[in-house]
């Protein structure tokens, strides 16, 4: 029988210890405020315990003096007349109530402030951790679910870390004190009162475990709903174009209905637990009154003693009522806390190695030495790559989709680490350097360059946060972006829409080039930078790219071979291997796959020109 009890006990403590231990640094930062709040809470409870004593004295020494067995023991009060004693005791009731209200105010305000501060710090830690998790994690995770963990899951943590645990801890300590006082008043009645405690503990543990399981399922469904909503809203153009609204709505509604069922089930369980506690309280008080009145009639107990005892008993059960009332909230908060901890416990695959140093100013010589890589076991993407690109050289990476071109530059950025071999810059393994200092010296322009919902100036400055206004404008001029920026309503201070949606594709790309230019990095990565642009924008972007990459080591990924012709070195990559490499002239003379691809594109281009 003991074994299931231990299991139930573990279920009744749903991760609270784990959460408190993990977030103890944040909680310790608020220890002064928490201590003051806790002391105020103890004072409130102590004053609550004093409340029935004036009533006891009124009953025993004024209303029913025949039961008085001994004087008050307070000389001043013993000398008072009944009327004066009544006045003093009624004033004492008012004083106790006022002091208790004051203590409660400081307790609630202090705990609320501490909870807010702790919550803010934990959310910052979680957001920072998410920013540093590897791409391998983010490619598998759902963004909507992560947003739920950063927002609503963190909010619910407050209930279990401060707003629930601290009061319940104080009330639990008070419960122990109450039991001690009840034994002091009358041991027989105390035994009768606590006879229902084992039944209460068993019921609470059993139902709390079930509530926790249900709530965890509900939080998972809410995360799935958030992911569906984020995905559909982020791709609303495709959703509407393909008429996917009904399908996505059905998916969302299904998760929503299941979440509603889980929520209702958790509420039913919590309500059942609270009603069970109320029943046990009623049974306990009835038993105590049944025996207590007999003792009073036998003159073994005064009416005031019984009154104090019953009040203490009701107060002693208050923590149990609160535990039952807040069990659902605690379970929800704990499930949310565990979801947050699940993310915080993930160790980034890519992180600074022990002993990593700040990268010195790089020259830009890049070497891949016996590099192999796979996203999943037994599915190699890159296979034993070996090449050297010297400082200032322009290298084009071409070949069919899925060949490993983007993966190659991802290794250079150290978004991933090779499974075998080394990626070297200026003769040093990139893993020797701290990530931040390495990536600061590499500029990137992608096919779909993401802009943020901030000003144009800020979007460019994200390339180098220390850039001055003059450097930002110089970068914009280099990117052929200055003129259209000045035509915007507030110029460089114009706030862009989310992901730069208020700009055309060519304008977004030129701001992205300006962002890369302001960094003045020795290495530049261009991943399909002109795909999807019309001829006019493509010409403007290519001019900007020529200025950006001048004198810098450049890796250009492109399916369009027209801008590849001028590269110092061309790698034809297929199946994770460099099958051909050389200049355009050398590869055309070779007559291999590159030459066939170039000839095919040239013929297609000539055909289009003829049609026009």
PEHU-V725359 format. One record per pair of residues at least 24 apart in sequence whose ideal C-beta (glycine too) atoms are under 6 Angstrom apart, sorted by the first residue. I is the first residue (numbers start at 1). J is the second residue. Records with the same first field share a line. If there is no record, write none. Layout:
# PEHU-V725359
I->J + J
This chain:
# PEHU-V725359
8->205
11->209
12->205 + 208
14->212 + 334
15->334 + 337 + 338
16->160
19->337
22->341
23->122
26->118 + 121 + 122
27->118
30->114 + 117 + 118
33->110 + 114
34->114
36->110
37->107 + 110 + 111
40->103 + 106 + 107
41->107 + 170
43->103
44->100 + 103 + 104 + 107
45->174
47->96 + 99 + 100
50->96
51->96
52->308 + 311
54->89 + 92 + 93
55->307
56->304 + 307 + 308
57->89
58->89
59->303 + 304
60->302 + 304
62->86
64->303
67->302
111->162 + 166
114->162
115->158 + 162 + 163
119->158
122->154
123->154
126->150 + 340
129->344
132->348
133->348
134->348 + 349 + 350
135->415
136->349
142->227
143->230
144->226 + 227 + 229 + 230
145->223 + 226 + 227
147->226
148->222 + 223 + 226
149->339 + 340 + 343
153->336 + 339 + 340
156->332 + 333 + 336
157->333 + 336 + 337
159->329 + 333
160->330 + 333 + 334 + 337
164->326 + 330
171->319
172->319
175->316 + 319
178->312 + 316
182->312
185->305 + 309
189->288 + 292 + 309
192->287 + 288 + 291
193->284 + 288 + 313
196->280 + 284
200->280 + 320
203->276
207->269 + 273
208->327
210->269
211->266 + 269 + 327 + 328 + 331
212->331
214->262 + 265 + 266
215->266 + 331 + 332 + 335
216->335
217->262
218->259 + 262 + 263
219->335 + 339
221->255 + 258 + 259
222->259
224->255
225->255
228->252
266->328
270->327 + 328
273->324 + 327
274->324 + 325
277->320 + 321 + 324
281->317
288->313
352->434 + 435
353->431
356->434
358->434 + 437
359->433 + 437 + 438
362->425 + 426 + 441 + 522
363->391 + 426
364->391 + 522 + 523 + 553
365->390 + 391 + 426
366->425
367->424
368->423
369->421 + 422
370->421
371->418 + 421
372->419 + 420
373->418 + 419
380->576
381->407 + 576
382->407 + 576
383->576 + 577
391->553
392->551
393->568
394->554 + 567 + 568
395->555 + 569
396->556 + 564 + 567 + 570
397->557 + 571 + 573
398->572
399->572 + 573 + 574
400->574
403->573 + 574
404->573 + 576
405->557 + 573
409->525 + 555
413->442
441->521 + 522
442->521 + 523
443->516 + 519 + 521 + 524
444->525
445->512 + 513 + 516 + 526 + 529
446->527
447->527 + 528 + 531
449->508 + 509 + 512
450->499
451->496 + 500 + 508
453->498
455->493 + 495
456->485 + 492 + 494
457->492
459->511
460->514 + 515 + 518
462->515
463->515 + 516 + 518 + 519
464->518 + 519
467->518
471->518
475->514 + 517 + 518
476->514
478->517 + 547
479->510 + 513 + 514 + 517 + 544
480->510 + 540 + 543 + 544
481->510 + 511 + 514
505->532 + 533
506->533 + 537
509->541
510->544
513->544 + 548
517->548
522->552
523->553
524->549 + 552 + 554
525->555
526->556
527->557
528->557
561->598 + 601
